[in-house]
Amino acid sequence: MQALQVTSLSGDLSGCQLIDLPVPERKPGEVLVRIRAASLNFPDLLMTRGDYQFKPEPPFVAGMELAGEVIEADETSAFKVGDHVMGGAKTGGMAEYASVPERNLRPAPPSLHFTQAAALGAAYTTAYTALIEQGDLTAGQWVLVHGASGGVALAAIDLAKNMGAKVIAATGSPEKSARIEQLYAPDAVIESNGRFREQVSEITNGKLADLVLDTVGADIFDESTRCVAFGGKLLVVGFAGGRIPEIAANIPLIKGFSVVGVRAGEYARRFPERGARIAAKVSQLASEGAIKPAIDRIVPLSRWREAFEAMDQRQLVGKVILTPGS
Ligand SMILES: NC(=O)c1ccc[n+]([C@@H]2O[C@H](COP(=O)([O-])OP(=O)(O)OC[C@H]3O[C@@H](n4cnc5c(N)ncnc54)[C@H](OP(=O)(O)O)[C@@H]3O)[C@@H](O)[C@H]2O)c1
């Protein structure tokens, strides 16, 4: 089978190559999946460099998220041959087949195409965990979402609007604003380069944001500490901007807000019932058409480089999906 292998770690994708590998042998407790679509997430890019918190030893097959159909499973498995599934593991998804622990898979909503099912999981469960599970979002609250063109951020905008919240989408790429507006009609789109507190204050009539969802870190985080309402939460989701910021403890004290670390995958592992409830809710909302992942482009696995470079160069508005076997 064709697979995208990370043979060595590098900053420029030179350690990645499409190669032929045997179809993985399924172990008990695993499900062999024929992959129809794999979704690229920022951690996949970081893992090619050895810059992610999880550091697999090369060689490994890239790809943490997939959708496809079941080829083989244990007799006692909840899945049967031909079932459509989505999910994945930390690696292995960018190939024609993967053998995945059953606990990491769930049924793909029948109404979703494989490409949409692959785009749904990580982005929406992360956004749901942040905003609703840990952020206690309620209708009418103001939510400021950073890195607005990204997979997790767009999922957050979609979910927050669906919950009846008021959303300020903040992007560092103002040329993407029209597309962000067109996708989910946030209440405002602002540019996050430089200072943005005054704009947030003006838009919210001085209230500031009840929740700030930050996938970028760096200067965006620093300025965001001036944008959270008293009693609000600054949700730390990622550091796409590169610098991991720091905060003096007196700032959340004086301003009366909480800084909340979000680690959606670990949250689901530590609290499996809550994780299952979050995943089920995301699937239900998608099945009903209440939420819909934004897909920037779908490319064959053979054009994996284009996908990784587009993410690295910050060209995407939404997810990029790779289709193996094409
Ligand atoms: N905590 C968790 O559980 C969890 C789960 C999944 C992902 N994450 C993290 O969340 C972050 C976003 O992941 P994602 O998959 O949504 O990534 P993505 O689709 O690539 O989105 C990242 C967005 O961040 C913004 N950005 C700002 N500075 C950037 C830079 N220097 N390089 C690239 N993008 C930059 C861009 O938005 P604009 O151009 O609109 O500003 C970009 O679209 C990553 O740090 C990832 O590791 C965390």
The ligand as an SDF file (V2000), in Angstrom:
LIG
                    3D

 48 52  0  0  0  0  0  0  0  0999 V2000
   -5.0950   21.4650   22.7480 N   0  0  0  0  0  0  0  0  0  0  0  0
   -5.5910   20.5350   21.9440 C   0  0  0  0  0  0  0  0  0  0  0  0
   -6.2560   19.5890   22.3660 O   0  0  0  0  0  0  0  0  0  0  0  0
   -5.3490   20.6840   20.4780 C   0  0  0  0  0  0  0  0  0  0  0  0
   -5.9770   19.8430   19.5400 C   0  0  0  0  0  0  0  0  0  0  0  0
   -5.7580   20.0760   18.1710 C   0  0  0  0  0  0  0  0  0  0  0  0
   -4.8970   21.1000   17.7730 C   0  0  0  0  0  0  0  0  0  0  0  0
   -4.2770   21.8440   18.7330 N   0  0  0  0  0  0  0  0  0  0  0  0
   -3.3850   22.9630   18.3830 C   0  0  0  0  0  0  0  0  0  0  0  0
   -4.1870   24.0270   17.9180 O   0  0  0  0  0  0  0  0  0  0  0  0
   -3.4690   24.7860   16.9530 C   0  0  0  0  0  0  0  0  0  0  0  0
   -4.2840   24.8910   15.6770 C   0  0  0  0  0  0  0  0  0  0  0  0
   -4.4100   23.5950   15.0760 O   0  0  0  0  0  0  0  0  0  0  0  0
   -5.1580   23.4360   13.6740 P   0  0  0  0  0  0  0  0  0  0  0  0
   -5.0830   21.9890   13.3200 O   0  0  0  0  0  0  0  0  0  0  0  0
   -6.4570   24.1420   13.7280 O   0  0  0  0  0  0  0  0  0  0  0  0
   -4.1350   24.2360   12.7340 O   0  0  0  0  0  0  0  0  0  0  0  0
   -4.4030   25.0780   11.3870 P   0  0  0  0  0  0  0  0  0  0  0  0
   -5.6240   24.5630   10.7100 O   0  0  0  0  0  0  0  0  0  0  0  0
   -3.1270   25.0940   10.6520 O   0  0  0  0  0  0  0  0  0  0  0  0
   -4.7120   26.5380   11.9410 O   0  0  0  0  0  0  0  0  0  0  0  0
   -3.7360   27.3330   12.5670 C   0  0  0  0  0  0  0  0  0  0  0  0
   -4.1060   28.8020   12.3540 C   0  0  0  0  0  0  0  0  0  0  0  0
   -3.3020   29.5760   13.2390 O   0  0  0  0  0  0  0  0  0  0  0  0
   -3.0400   30.8340   12.6580 C   0  0  0  0  0  0  0  0  0  0  0  0
   -1.6000   31.1360   12.7430 N   0  0  0  0  0  0  0  0  0  0  0  0
   -1.0710   32.1750   13.3900 C   0  0  0  0  0  0  0  0  0  0  0  0
    0.2470   32.1800   13.3090 N   0  0  0  0  0  0  0  0  0  0  0  0
    0.5930   31.1230   12.5890 C   0  0  0  0  0  0  0  0  0  0  0  0
    1.8390   30.6120   12.1570 C   0  0  0  0  0  0  0  0  0  0  0  0
    2.9930   31.2030   12.4790 N   0  0  0  0  0  0  0  0  0  0  0  0
    1.8360   29.4830   11.3970 N   0  0  0  0  0  0  0  0  0  0  0  0
    0.6750   28.8680   11.0990 C   0  0  0  0  0  0  0  0  0  0  0  0
   -0.5610   29.3160   11.4980 N   0  0  0  0  0  0  0  0  0  0  0  0
   -0.5840   30.4400   12.2300 C   0  0  0  0  0  0  0  0  0  0  0  0
   -3.5620   30.7830   11.2250 C   0  0  0  0  0  0  0  0  0  0  0  0
   -4.8160   31.4640   11.2260 O   0  0  0  0  0  0  0  0  0  0  0  0
   -4.9710   32.9870   10.6810 P   0  0  0  0  0  0  0  0  0  0  0  0
   -4.1440   33.0750    9.4360 O   0  0  0  0  0  0  0  0  0  0  0  0
   -6.4510   33.0790   10.4440 O   0  0  0  0  0  0  0  0  0  0  0  0
   -4.4960   33.8520   11.8000 O   0  0  0  0  0  0  0  0  0  0  0  0
   -3.7960   29.3040   10.9620 C   0  0  0  0  0  0  0  0  0  0  0  0
   -4.8680   29.0760   10.0830 O   0  0  0  0  0  0  0  0  0  0  0  0
   -2.1200   24.0830   16.7830 C   0  0  0  0  0  0  0  0  0  0  0  0
   -1.1520   24.7180   17.6080 O   0  0  0  0  0  0  0  0  0  0  0  0
   -2.3880   22.6690   17.2690 C   0  0  0  0  0  0  0  0  0  0  0  0
   -1.2230   22.0190   17.7390 O   0  0  0  0  0  0  0  0  0  0  0  0
   -4.4940   21.6710   20.0440 C   0  0  0  0  0  0  0  0  0  0  0  0
  1  2  1  0
  2  3  2  0
  2  4  1  0
  4  5  1  0
  4 48  2  0
  5  6  2  0
  6  7  1  0
  7  8  2  0
  8  9  1  0
  8 48  1  0
  9 10  1  0
  9 46  1  0
 10 11  1  0
 11 12  1  0
 11 44  1  0
 12 13  1  0
 13 14  1  0
 14 15  2  0
 14 16  1  0
 14 17  1  0
 17 18  1  0
 18 19  2  0
 18 20  1  0
 18 21  1  0
 21 22  1  0
 22 23  1  0
 23 24  1  0
 23 42  1  0
 24 25  1  0
 25 26  1  0
 25 36  1  0
 26 27  1  0
 26 35  1  0
 27 28  2  0
 28 29  1  0
 29 30  1  0
 29 35  2  0
 30 31  1  0
 30 32  2  0
 32 33  1  0
 33 34  2  0
 34 35  1  0
 36 37  1  0
 36 42  1  0
 37 38  1  0
 38 39  2  0
 38 40  1  0
 38 41  1  0
 42 43  1  0
 44 45  1  0
 44 46  1  0
 46 47  1  0
M  CHG  2   8   1  16  -1
M  END
$$$$
